[in-house]
Amino acid sequence: MEIDIKTLFFMGSIVIFINSMILLVVWYKSKEAKFIIQYFTFSLLMTTISSLLIILRGAIPDFFSIVLCNLCFSITFYTLQKGVCSYIKMKSPLPNISKMVLVLNIICISYYTYIEPSFYARVLTYSAMSFFYCSLSIYTIKKSLFKNEEPLHLLKIILYFELALTIVRIIGENPQDKYFSNNIYFAVVIIGYITIASTLSLCYLWIALHYVSKILKNQAEYDFLTQIANRQALDHFFFQKELNNYPIESVGVIWIDIDNFKFINDEYGHYAGDLYLEEFSKILRSVALEKNYCFRYGGDEFILICLSVNKKTLNEVISFLQKKVETTAVFYKDTQIQTTISLGAALNTTEINTWQKFLHTTDELLYEAKKLGKNRFCKNYTLSKR
């Protein structure tokens, strides 16, 4: 059966080239995601060049169709690994070994092209390089906090297929075969590689668009000054988390109001007020870990949601916040600015079974605390002064 391998490569190259051009436009237009997308864009461009050099094999010198082609393929996998690390904000594991593999691969390819020509040895060299980088990328994704994101999950699946195809090729390759051999086995391998490369190019595009979407969402749902999620993010949080899924008295909501904040703005100016908000937000973010979430509701009011608490732990959080804020000073010009906070805190009950009821309850408790004076808190299961 005669298989036109070059035609298969050409068709796959068109798909990869189109996707690389789209990704290049995304890279050019996106200011925030340039650093991340540049690796995936460059990886796709290297794949496109490699495919074209393979198609021209026999019509151009071996240096271009073999050595330069394999260099481009090596850079494809190397930049893929760099792109994954940049996306998940993680240092590249084995950075020196990665560079060494890149150099060693080109040396071996050159050796088995000019000094001791062997197509089979070149296949093994390329396969070893591919196996190393794919395994490293999969390991990086698995270690990532973003491993459950759909684009990364798809990328991991594609890399597993690449590993499987690499193993199949190593086992099934005939040392006597030549490149572009017209047999079913070679056709299946080539179709597999083209499919993986085409799917990978689409996955790169998905990752890029997903990253840009995350940035836009972050800009829309986070307060620039305090670096805390805003009210829009709070609404999104309520939509994602169903309160009825949590046991009674296991979820706590604290509504926080900064005492005398209007006085700070009026007396020292809004810049001083902003400085204090920045310092206060650091304290709030310090307790917003794991299952605790903080939001800026508006102005000087903040909401802290704890998804795994009881009466004791909620009291500890409240006590920590009050003591920390009370002892925190912000220096503006020659003035030391200090204040306190008032809080309304509640645990979910059979009556408080929706987020809106939760907010309404804590809002009323905060109002009661403010009536008692500054630096106070009220709770739905008891009413006490500090």
C-alpha positions in Angstrom: 0.0 0.0 0.0 1.5 3.3 -1.1 1.2 6.2 1.4 2.1 9.7 0.5 3.8 10.7 3.7 4.9 14.1 2.5 1.3 15.0 1.7 0.3 14.0 5.2 3.0 16.2 6.6 2.0 19.1 4.4 -1.6 18.9 5.5 -0.7 18.8 9.2 1.8 21.6 8.7 -1.0 23.9 7.3 -3.1 23.3 10.5 -0.1 24.0 12.8 0.9 27.1 10.8 -2.6 28.6 11.0 -2.7 28.0 14.7 0.8 29.4 15.2 -0.3 32.6 13.3 -3.4 32.9 15.5 -1.3 32.4 18.6 1.2 35.0 17.3 -1.6 37.6 17.0 -2.8 36.7 20.6 0.8 37.2 21.8 1.2 40.5 20.0 -2.2 41.9 21.2 -1.9 40.7 24.8 0.3 42.9 27.1 -0.3 41.0 30.3 0.2 37.5 28.9 3.2 38.1 26.6 5.7 36.4 28.8 3.6 33.2 29.1 2.4 33.0 25.5 5.8 33.7 23.9 7.0 30.2 24.8 4.0 28.4 23.3 4.1 30.7 20.2 7.8 30.0 19.7 7.2 26.2 20.2 4.5 26.2 17.5 6.7 28.2 15.1 9.5 25.7 15.6 7.1 22.8 14.9 6.0 24.5 11.7 9.6 25.0 10.5 10.4 21.4 11.4 7.5 20.1 9.4 8.5 22.2 6.4 12.1 21.0 6.5 10.8 17.4 6.7 8.7 17.9 3.6 11.7 19.3 1.7 14.0 16.4 2.7 15.9 15.2 -0.3 15.5 18.6 -2.1 17.7 20.5 0.4 21.0 19.7 2.1 21.0 17.2 5.0 22.1 20.0 7.4 18.8 21.7 7.0 16.5 18.7 6.6 18.1 16.6 9.4 20.3 18.6 11.8 18.4 21.9 11.7 15.0 20.1 11.7 15.9 18.1 14.8 17.2 21.3 16.4 13.8 22.9 15.8 12.0 19.9 17.2 14.2 19.9 20.3 13.5 23.6 20.9 9.8 22.8 20.4 9.8 20.5 23.4 12.2 22.7 25.4 10.0 25.8 25.0 6.9 23.7 25.8 8.5 22.9 29.2 9.4 26.5 29.7 5.9 27.6 28.8 4.3 25.2 31.2 6.5 26.4 34.0 5.8 30.1 33.2 2.0 29.4 33.1 1.9 27.7 36.5 4.5 30.1 38.0 6.9 27.4 39.0 10.6 27.1 38.6 11.7 24.6 35.9 12.8 21.3 37.4 16.2 20.1 36.2 17.0 23.3 34.3 20.7 22.5 33.6 19.9 18.9 32.6 17.2 20.3 30.2 19.8 22.5 28.5 22.2 19.6 28.4 19.7 17.3 26.7 19.1 20.0 24.1 22.8 20.3 23.3 23.4 16.5 23.5 20.6 15.8 21.1 22.0 18.0 18.4 25.5 16.6 18.8 24.2 13.0 18.5 22.0 13.9 15.5 25.0 15.6 13.8 27.2 12.5 14.5 24.6 10.0 13.1 24.2 12.2 10.0 27.7 13.0 9.0 30.2 10.7 10.8 28.3 7.5 11.2 25.1 7.9 9.2 22.2 5.9 10.8 18.5 6.7 10.5 17.7 4.3 13.2 20.2 5.9 15.7 18.7 9.3 14.9 15.2 7.9 15.6 16.4 6.6 19.0 18.1 9.9 19.8 15.0 12.0 18.9 12.8 9.6 20.9 14.9 9.8 24.0 14.8 13.6 23.8 11.1 13.6 23.3 10.5 11.2 26.1 12.6 13.3 28.5 10.9 16.6 27.8 7.4 15.1 27.8 7.9 13.3 31.1 9.3 16.5 32.6 6.3 18.6 31.4 3.9 16.0 32.8 5.7 16.0 36.1 5.5 19.8 36.3 1.8 19.8 35.5 1.1 17.2 38.2 3.0 19.3 40.8 1.1 22.4 39.9 -1.8 24.0 41.8 -3.5 24.5 38.4 -3.3 20.8 37.4 -7.1 20.5 37.3 -7.5 23.4 34.8 -9.0 21.9 31.6 -6.4 23.2 29.2 -3.5 21.8 31.3 -5.5 18.5 31.7 -5.7 18.3 27.9 -2.0 19.1 27.5 -1.2 16.3 29.9 -3.3 13.8 28.0 -1.6 14.9 24.7 1.9 14.4 26.3 0.9 10.9 27.4 -0.1 10.1 23.9 3.3 11.5 22.7 5.1 9.2 25.2 3.0 6.2 24.1 3.8 6.9 20.4 7.5 7.4 21.2 7.6 4.0 23.0 5.8 2.3 20.0 8.2 3.8 17.6 11.3 2.7 19.6 9.9 -0.9 19.8 8.6 -1.1 16.3 11.3 0.7 14.3 13.2 -1.4 11.8 16.9 -0.5 11.7 16.8 -1.2 7.9 14.0 1.3 7.2 14.7 4.6 5.6 12.8 7.9 6.1 9.5 8.2 4.2 9.3 4.4 3.8 5.9 3.6 2.3 4.6 1.1 4.8 1.6 1.0 7.1 3.7 1.1 10.3 5.5 4.3 9.3 2.3 5.9 8.0 0.6 5.2 11.4 3.5 6.7 13.3 3.6 9.8 11.0 -0.2 10.2 11.3 0.1 9.9 15.1 2.8 12.6 15.2 0.9 14.9 12.9 -2.3 14.4 15.0 -0.5 15.1 18.2 1.2 18.2 16.8 -2.0 19.6 15.4 -3.9 18.9 18.7 -1.0 20.4 20.6 -1.2 23.6 18.6 -5.0 23.8 19.4 -4.2 23.2 23.1 -1.6 26.0 23.1 -4.2 28.3 21.7 -6.7 27.2 24.4 -4.1 27.7 27.1 -3.3 31.2 25.8 -6.9 32.3 25.6 -7.6 30.7 29.0 -4.7 32.6 30.5 -5.9 35.9 29.0 -9.4 35.1 30.3 -8.0 34.5 33.8 -6.2 37.9 33.7 -9.4 39.7 32.6 -11.4 37.9 35.3 -8.8 38.8 37.9 -8.9 42.5 36.9 -12.7 42.5 37.1 -12.9 40.7 40.4 -10.0 42.0 42.4 -9.6 45.4 44.0 -6.4 47.0 42.7 -5.6 48.9 45.9 -6.0 46.1 48.5 -5.3 43.1 46.2 -8.4 41.6 47.7 -11.4 40.1 45.8 -14.2 42.6 45.3 -18.0 42.4 45.5 -18.3 40.9 42.1 -16.0 38.1 43.1 -18.2 37.6 46.2 -21.3 37.1 44.1 -19.3 34.6 42.0 -18.2 32.8 45.1 -21.8 32.5 46.3 -22.7 31.1 42.9 -20.0 28.4 43.1 -20.4 27.4 46.8 -23.7 26.0 47.9 -24.2 26.8 51.6 -26.5 23.8 52.1 -23.5 21.5 51.3 -21.8 22.4 54.6 -22.7 21.1 58.0 -24.5 23.3 60.6 -22.1 25.6 62.4 -19.1 24.8 60.2 -19.2 28.0 58.0 -18.4 31.4 59.5 -18.9 34.8 58.0 -17.2 37.9 59.6 -18.3 41.4 58.4 -15.6 43.9 59.3 -15.7 47.7 59.4 -12.7 49.9 60.0 -13.4 52.3 62.9 -12.9 56.0 62.3 -11.9 55.5 58.7 -13.8 58.6 57.6 -11.9 60.6 60.1 -8.6 59.3 58.7 -9.6 60.4 55.2 -10.9 63.8 56.4 -8.0 64.6 58.7 -5.0 63.3 56.7 -6.3 62.9 53.2 -7.4 60.1 51.0 -3.8 59.1 50.2 -3.3 58.4 53.9 -6.5 56.4 53.9 -5.3 54.3 51.0 -2.0 53.6 52.8 -4.0 52.3 55.8 -6.2 50.2 53.6 -3.2 48.6 52.0 -1.7 47.8 55.5 -5.1 46.5 56.7 -5.5 44.3 53.7 -2.2 42.6 54.4 -3.5 41.6 57.8 -6.7 40.3 56.3 -4.9 38.3 53.6 -2.7 36.7 56.3 -5.8 34.8 57.6 -7.3 34.2 54.2 -5.5 30.9 53.7 -6.7 27.5 52.6 -10.5 27.5 53.3 -10.7 31.2 54.3 -11.7 33.8 51.7 -11.7 37.6 52.1 -13.6 40.2 50.0 -13.8 44.0 50.0 -17.5 44.7 50.1 -17.0 48.5 49.6 -15.2 51.4 51.2 -13.9 50.4 54.6 -16.0 47.2 54.9 -14.6 43.8 54.3 -16.0 40.2 54.5 -14.2 37.2 55.6 -15.7 33.7 54.9 -14.4 30.6 56.7 -15.5 27.3 55.3 -14.2 25.0 58.0 -14.6 26.5 61.5 -16.3 26.1 64.8 -17.1 28.6 67.6 -13.6 28.3 69.0 -11.7 28.8 65.8 -13.9 31.7 64.7 -13.3 33.4 68.0 -9.6 32.9 67.5 -9.7 34.5 64.1 -11.7 37.5 65.5 -9.3 37.9 68.4 -6.3 37.8 66.1 -7.7 40.4 63.8 -8.7 42.8 66.5 -5.3 42.6 68.3 -3.3 42.8 65.1 -5.2 45.8 63.8 -5.1 47.5 67.2 -1.3 47.3 67.3 -0.7 48.1 63.6 0.5 51.7 62.8 0.8 53.4 59.5 3.1 56.4 59.2 2.1 59.2 57.0 4.5 62.2 56.9 5.1 62.8 60.6 1.8 61.2 61.8 1.2 57.8 63.2 -2.2 56.5 62.2 -3.8 53.7 64.3 -7.3 52.6 64.6 -9.5 49.5 65.4 -12.2 47.4 63.8 -15.7 46.4 64.6 -17.0 43.0 63.6 -20.3 41.1 63.1 -19.7 37.4 63.1 -22.1 34.4 62.5 -22.1 30.7 62.0 -24.5 29.0 59.7 -27.6 27.6 61.4 -30.8 25.9 60.2 -32.3 29.4 59.9 -29.2 30.8 58.1 -29.3 28.5 55.1 -28.6 30.9 52.3 -25.7 33.3 51.7 -28.1 36.3 51.6 -29.4 35.5 55.0 -25.8 35.1 56.2 -24.9 38.6 55.0 -28.1 40.1 56.4 -27.3 38.5 59.8 -23.7 39.6 60.0 -24.7 43.1 58.8 -27.1 43.4 61.7 -24.5 42.1 64.1 -22.0 44.6 62.9 -24.6 47.3 63.4 -25.1 46.1 67.0 -21.3 46.1 67.6 -21.0 49.7 66.3 -23.7 50.8 68.7 -21.8 49.3 71.6 -18.8 51.5 70.7 -15.5 51.1 68.8 -13.4 47.9 68.7 -16.3 45.5 69.5 -17.8 42.4 67.9 -21.1 40.6 68.1 -22.0 37.0 67.2 -25.2 35.2 66.4 -24.6 32.6 69.1 -23.6 35.0 71.9 -23.4 38.7 72.5 -20.3 39.9 74.2 -17.9 42.8 74.5 -14.3 42.2 73.9 
